Amino acid sequence: MADSDTIVDAERFSPDVPARPQAYDLKGSGALDWGMQSRLARIFRPPANRTVMLAIDHGYFQGPTNGLERVDLSIVPLLKYADALMATRGIVRTTIPAASRTPVVLRASGGPSILRELSDEQIAVSMEDAARINASAVAVQVFIGGEFESRSVHNMTRLVDESQRYGIPVLAVTAVGRDLTRDARYLRLATRICAELGAHVVKTYYCAEDFDTVAAACPVPLVMAGGKKLPELEALTMAYRAIEEGAAGVDMGRNIFQSDDPVAMINAVSAVVHESLKPRAAYDQFLRHAV
């Protein structure tokens, strides 16, 4: 208890200085609760609010993907270079060091393997368990145009409802089926539906034409999916164009962990996203640092 003899009248009220509003300027996030904003700020690096996510959740439906056979050997050394890690709770609990400072975007939907209809997903993780893991966000697949479209949308909206209770943002991943075209018209449809129904962040694919209209029509941050493995210069060019056309970041997996030098590649991607480095310059950086 404080000694009353040492208590003096406070004087530093600065009545002539207006209170400074602490606005959070991530797209579409200004009205969110403080805890939600705080978690998003872990993922999207201030002040530019961009992110380089490292996606390693492929095993939840593909099994041990090339490059992810031993996550402890291939991925853990990359954690310090990523702004966020997208992973399953099994990998987080068994393999990711608890001392890691890299925020986790937790895969929260799943069910079928690559041998079955992929859109037949269910919610696979409760929001309570996501909080127990200390996830900064949860990720759910949404299959617009897929056989189980309505179920996947309902999976997302259920998590959005729970997210308000726990203060954990929901990242909707727009999945493109085998028979669907990744053009701007489809991507505008899929991303807007996710945002309209409450997703706080949307991950989607890049399209060469009119991607800027996809980003403009989405009222929350749009993160570009890396997709299949590309030659490094092509992957860096795709990332650069996506950022220039309105994406708030990239979520790359195979284009990083299947690269000949994953450390050099994630650093080159980060230079594109956070420093607006041109693709050729980023590729030259990759070549200089590649082992």
C-alpha positions as CSV (number, residue, x, y, z in Angstrom):
1,M,0.0,0.0,0.0
2,A,1.3,3.5,-0.9
3,D,2.6,5.7,1.9
4,S,0.1,8.6,2.1
5,D,3.0,10.9,3.0
6,T,4.5,10.6,-0.5
7,I,1.2,11.2,-2.4
8,V,1.1,14.5,-4.2
9,D,-1.5,16.2,-6.4
10,A,-1.2,15.1,-10.0
11,E,-0.5,18.0,-12.4
12,R,0.2,16.6,-15.9
13,F,-3.3,16.7,-17.2
14,S,-2.4,18.8,-20.3
15,P,-6.0,20.2,-20.7
16,D,-5.0,22.2,-23.8
17,V,-3.9,19.0,-25.7
18,P,-6.8,17.0,-27.3
19,A,-6.9,13.3,-26.7
20,R,-5.2,11.4,-29.5
21,P,-7.5,8.9,-31.2
22,Q,-5.8,5.5,-31.6
23,A,-7.3,4.7,-35.0
24,Y,-6.6,1.3,-36.6
25,D,-6.4,1.8,-40.3
26,L,-6.2,-1.8,-41.6
27,K,-8.8,-2.0,-44.4
28,G,-12.3,-2.7,-43.0
29,S,-11.1,-3.2,-39.4
30,G,-11.6,0.2,-37.8
31,A,-14.8,-0.8,-36.0
32,L,-13.5,-4.1,-34.6
33,D,-12.9,-4.8,-30.9
34,W,-9.4,-4.0,-29.5
35,G,-8.5,-7.7,-29.1
36,M,-9.4,-8.4,-32.8
37,Q,-7.4,-5.4,-34.0
38,S,-4.5,-6.5,-31.8
39,R,-4.4,-10.0,-33.3
40,L,-4.7,-8.6,-36.9
41,A,-1.8,-6.2,-36.1
42,R,0.4,-9.2,-35.3
43,I,-0.3,-10.6,-38.8
44,F,-0.3,-7.4,-40.8
45,R,2.9,-5.5,-40.1
46,P,2.4,-1.8,-39.3
47,P,2.5,0.8,-40.5
48,A,1.9,-0.4,-44.1
49,N,-0.3,-3.3,-42.8
50,R,1.1,-5.9,-45.2
51,T,2.0,-9.5,-44.5
52,V,4.0,-12.4,-45.7
53,M,2.3,-15.5,-44.5
54,L,4.0,-18.9,-44.7
55,A,1.4,-21.6,-45.6
56,I,2.2,-25.1,-44.4
57,D,-1.3,-26.5,-43.8
58,H,-1.3,-28.7,-46.9
59,G,-1.1,-31.9,-44.9
60,Y,-4.6,-31.6,-43.6
61,F,-5.9,-33.0,-46.9
62,Q,-2.7,-33.9,-48.9
63,G,-0.6,-35.7,-46.3
64,P,3.2,-35.2,-46.3
65,T,3.6,-32.8,-49.2
66,N,7.0,-32.4,-50.9
67,G,8.9,-30.0,-48.7
68,L,6.8,-30.7,-45.6
69,E,8.0,-34.2,-44.9
70,R,9.8,-32.9,-41.8
71,V,8.4,-29.6,-40.7
72,D,10.9,-29.5,-37.9
73,L,13.8,-29.4,-40.4
74,S,12.3,-27.5,-43.4
75,I,9.9,-25.0,-41.8
76,V,11.0,-24.1,-38.2
77,P,14.2,-22.4,-39.6
78,L,11.9,-20.2,-41.7
79,L,9.7,-18.9,-38.9
80,K,11.7,-15.9,-38.0
81,Y,11.4,-14.6,-41.6
82,A,7.6,-14.9,-41.8
83,D,5.0,-12.4,-40.5
84,A,2.6,-15.2,-39.8
85,L,2.3,-19.0,-40.1
86,M,-0.7,-20.8,-41.4
87,A,-0.7,-24.3,-39.9
88,T,-2.9,-27.0,-38.4
89,R,-3.2,-27.5,-34.6
90,G,-1.4,-30.9,-34.9
91,I,1.7,-29.4,-36.4
92,V,1.6,-26.4,-34.0
93,R,1.4,-28.6,-30.9
94,T,3.9,-31.2,-32.0
95,T,6.5,-29.2,-34.0
96,I,6.3,-25.4,-33.7
97,P,8.4,-24.1,-30.8
98,A,6.2,-22.4,-28.2
99,A,8.9,-19.7,-28.0
100,S,8.3,-18.7,-31.6
101,R,7.2,-15.1,-31.9
102,T,5.5,-15.8,-35.3
103,P,1.7,-15.5,-35.0
104,V,-0.3,-18.5,-36.0
105,V,-3.2,-18.5,-38.4
106,L,-4.9,-21.8,-37.5
107,R,-6.5,-24.1,-40.0
108,A,-10.0,-24.6,-38.6
109,S,-11.8,-26.6,-41.4
110,G,-11.2,-30.0,-42.9
111,G,-12.5,-33.5,-43.5
112,P,-12.0,-35.0,-46.9
113,S,-8.7,-36.0,-48.4
114,I,-7.5,-35.5,-52.0
115,L,-9.2,-38.8,-52.7
116,R,-12.7,-37.4,-52.1
117,E,-14.8,-34.3,-52.8
118,L,-12.8,-31.5,-51.3
119,S,-15.7,-29.2,-50.7
120,D,-17.2,-31.6,-48.2
121,E,-15.5,-29.9,-45.3
122,Q,-16.7,-29.4,-41.7
123,I,-15.5,-27.2,-38.9
124,A,-12.5,-29.1,-37.6
125,V,-11.3,-26.9,-34.7
126,S,-13.4,-25.1,-32.0
127,M,-12.7,-21.4,-31.4
128,E,-12.0,-22.3,-27.8
129,D,-9.2,-24.6,-28.8
130,A,-7.9,-21.8,-31.2
131,A,-7.8,-19.5,-28.1
132,R,-6.0,-22.2,-26.1
133,I,-3.3,-22.4,-28.8
134,N,-3.2,-18.6,-28.8
135,A,-4.0,-18.3,-32.5
136,S,-4.0,-14.8,-34.0
137,A,-6.7,-15.9,-36.5
138,V,-8.4,-19.0,-37.8
139,A,-8.7,-20.1,-41.5
140,V,-11.7,-21.7,-43.1
141,Q,-12.1,-22.9,-46.7
142,V,-15.1,-21.6,-48.6
143,F,-16.1,-23.4,-51.8
144,I,-18.1,-20.9,-53.9
145,G,-19.5,-22.9,-56.8
146,G,-18.5,-26.2,-55.2
147,E,-20.8,-29.2,-54.5
148,F,-21.0,-28.3,-50.8
149,E,-21.0,-24.5,-51.2
150,S,-23.7,-23.8,-48.6
151,R,-22.1,-26.0,-46.0
152,S,-18.7,-24.3,-46.4
153,V,-20.3,-20.9,-46.2
154,H,-22.1,-22.0,-43.0
155,N,-18.8,-23.3,-41.6
156,M,-17.4,-19.8,-42.1
157,T,-20.4,-17.9,-40.6
158,R,-20.4,-20.2,-37.5
159,L,-16.8,-19.3,-36.9
160,V,-17.5,-15.6,-37.5
161,D,-20.2,-15.8,-34.8
162,E,-17.8,-17.4,-32.4
163,S,-15.0,-15.0,-33.4
164,Q,-17.0,-12.1,-31.9
165,R,-17.0,-13.9,-28.6
166,Y,-13.3,-14.8,-28.5
167,G,-11.8,-11.8,-30.4
168,I,-10.1,-14.1,-32.9
169,P,-10.4,-13.0,-36.6
170,V,-11.6,-15.3,-39.3
171,L,-9.6,-15.7,-42.6
172,A,-11.8,-17.1,-45.4
173,V,-9.9,-19.0,-48.1
174,T,-11.7,-19.0,-51.4
175,A,-11.1,-22.5,-52.9
176,V,-11.3,-22.9,-56.6
177,G,-12.6,-26.3,-57.8
178,R,-11.3,-28.2,-60.8
179,D,-14.1,-27.0,-63.0
180,L,-14.0,-23.3,-62.0
181,T,-12.1,-20.6,-63.7
182,R,-9.8,-18.3,-61.7
183,D,-10.9,-15.1,-63.5
184,A,-11.8,-11.7,-62.0
185,R,-15.5,-12.3,-62.2
186,Y,-15.4,-15.5,-60.2
187,L,-12.9,-14.1,-57.7
188,R,-15.0,-10.9,-57.1
189,L,-18.0,-13.1,-56.5
190,A,-16.2,-15.5,-54.0
191,T,-14.3,-12.8,-52.1
192,R,-17.2,-10.4,-51.8
193,I,-19.5,-13.2,-50.5
194,C,-16.9,-14.1,-47.8
195,A,-16.5,-10.4,-46.7
196,E,-20.3,-9.7,-46.8
197,L,-20.9,-12.7,-44.4
198,G,-18.3,-11.5,-41.9
199,A,-14.8,-12.7,-42.8
200,H,-12.2,-10.3,-41.4
201,V,-9.6,-11.3,-44.1
202,V,-10.0,-13.1,-47.4
203,K,-7.3,-15.2,-49.1
204,T,-7.7,-15.7,-52.8
205,Y,-5.8,-16.4,-56.0
206,Y,-4.3,-13.9,-58.4
207,C,-5.6,-13.4,-61.9
208,A,-3.6,-11.7,-64.6
209,E,-6.5,-9.5,-65.7
210,D,-8.5,-7.1,-63.5
211,F,-7.2,-8.3,-60.2
212,D,-7.4,-4.7,-59.0
213,T,-11.2,-4.9,-59.3
214,V,-11.1,-8.0,-57.1
215,A,-9.2,-6.1,-54.4
216,A,-11.3,-3.0,-54.8
217,A,-14.6,-4.8,-54.4
218,C,-13.5,-6.6,-51.2
219,P,-14.0,-4.4,-48.2
220,V,-11.5,-6.3,-46.0
221,P,-7.8,-7.1,-46.5
222,L,-7.1,-9.5,-49.4
223,V,-4.2,-11.9,-49.2
224,M,-2.9,-13.5,-52.4
225,A,-2.6,-17.3,-52.4
226,G,0.7,-18.6,-53.7
227,G,-0.7,-21.6,-55.5
228,K,1.4,-24.2,-57.3
229,K,5.1,-24.0,-57.5
230,L,6.4,-21.5,-60.1
231,P,9.9,-20.5,-61.1
232,E,11.2,-18.0,-58.6
233,L,11.0,-15.0,-60.9
234,E,7.4,-15.8,-61.9
235,A,6.4,-16.2,-58.3
236,L,8.0,-12.9,-57.3
237,T,6.4,-11.2,-60.3
238,M,3.0,-12.5,-59.3
239,A,3.5,-11.3,-55.7
240,Y,4.6,-7.8,-56.9
241,R,1.6,-7.4,-59.2
242,A,-0.8,-8.5,-56.5
243,I,0.5,-6.0,-54.0
244,E,0.6,-3.2,-56.6
245,E,-3.0,-4.0,-57.5
246,G,-4.4,-3.9,-54.0
247,A,-3.5,-7.1,-52.1
248,A,-2.5,-6.6,-48.4
249,G,0.0,-9.4,-48.6
250,V,0.7,-13.0,-49.8
251,D,0.3,-16.4,-48.2
252,M,2.9,-18.6,-49.9
253,G,3.8,-22.2,-49.3
254,R,5.1,-24.3,-52.1
255,N,6.8,-21.3,-53.8
256,I,8.8,-20.9,-50.6
257,F,9.4,-24.3,-49.1
258,Q,9.8,-26.0,-52.4
259,S,12.3,-23.4,-53.6
260,D,16.0,-24.4,-54.0
261,D,16.7,-22.0,-51.2
262,P,13.7,-21.3,-49.0
263,V,15.4,-18.7,-46.8
264,A,16.5,-16.7,-49.8
265,M,13.1,-17.0,-51.4
266,I,11.1,-15.9,-48.3
267,N,13.4,-12.9,-47.9
268,A,12.9,-12.0,-51.6
269,V,9.1,-12.2,-51.2
270,S,9.3,-10.1,-48.1
271,A,11.3,-7.4,-50.0
272,V,8.6,-7.4,-52.6
273,V,5.8,-7.1,-50.1
274,H,7.3,-4.7,-47.5
275,E,9.8,-2.7,-49.6
276,S,8.0,-2.8,-53.0
277,L,11.1,-4.2,-54.6
278,K,10.7,-4.8,-58.3
279,P,10.5,-8.5,-59.3
280,R,13.9,-8.5,-61.2
281,A,15.6,-6.8,-58.3
282,A,14.1,-9.3,-55.8
283,Y,15.1,-12.2,-58.0
284,D,18.7,-10.8,-58.2
285,Q,18.6,-10.7,-54.4
286,F,17.4,-14.3,-54.3
287,L,20.3,-15.4,-56.5
288,R,22.9,-13.5,-54.4
289,H,21.8,-15.1,-51.2
290,A,20.9,-18.6,-52.5
291,V,23.2,-21.3,-51.2
